[in-house]
Structures are given as C-alpha cells and as structure tokens.
C-alpha cells in the first residue's frame, strides 16, 4: 500500500490543477458574462454574479503566480537571497 499512496496523491493533485483550474476559469467566465446574449445584446446583468466571476479569476491567477514562485523558489533564493516560502527549505 505504501507505493500506491504517492500515486494517488499525484493523481489527485493532477486532477485538481489540471482540470480544476480550467474548470474554475470557465465557471468564472460564465458568471462574468451573465446578461450578455450570443447576438451581442445585453439584458439585465447581476453584479453579484459578475463579482463572483472576478473572484474566481483572481483565485486562478493567484494559484498560477504561487505555482510559478514555488517552481522558481530555489533560483530566487540563490540570486536574490529571498526565502519566499520559508517552510519549504530544509
């Protein structure tokens, strides 16, 4: 069972980030465009749904930025001397 646990973890993280972030972006896009019709006309729109769409966009952007910083944390520490994630070092 010990060999199966890391495989399951990688699978779940891959599903969360590989399919979850694009799904959140798609839901945010759908909420943001509430009130716009396919022919270009605008009906009444709900500002609450637009705000939730913006929050989802910000969440996706935040996850992307944190992921890039996590990948480059060693280079940032080496070149700039900054420990962005102090808990990630030994």
Phi, psi and omega in degrees: 000337184291331178283335182282329183299312178296326179295317179294320179297314179297320178298315182292319178293320177298319177293319182296312183273328182285324180245333184288315180294315175297327177293318177297319178298317180295319178294318177298320178295320179294318179291321180297324184269013179299127179102349177262130181266166182294332181274003176097355178280156181244126172259189180295138179243153182262114181295335177294316179294323178295322178293319178295321175300318178295322177295320178294321175299315180296322179295315178297316179297320179297317179296320179295315181295317179296322177297318178295317178295324179294318180294323184262013186299322180291319179293321178295319179294320182291316185274322185252345182076016180262132173258095182290319178243086185295337180281349183269003182253154181265000000 
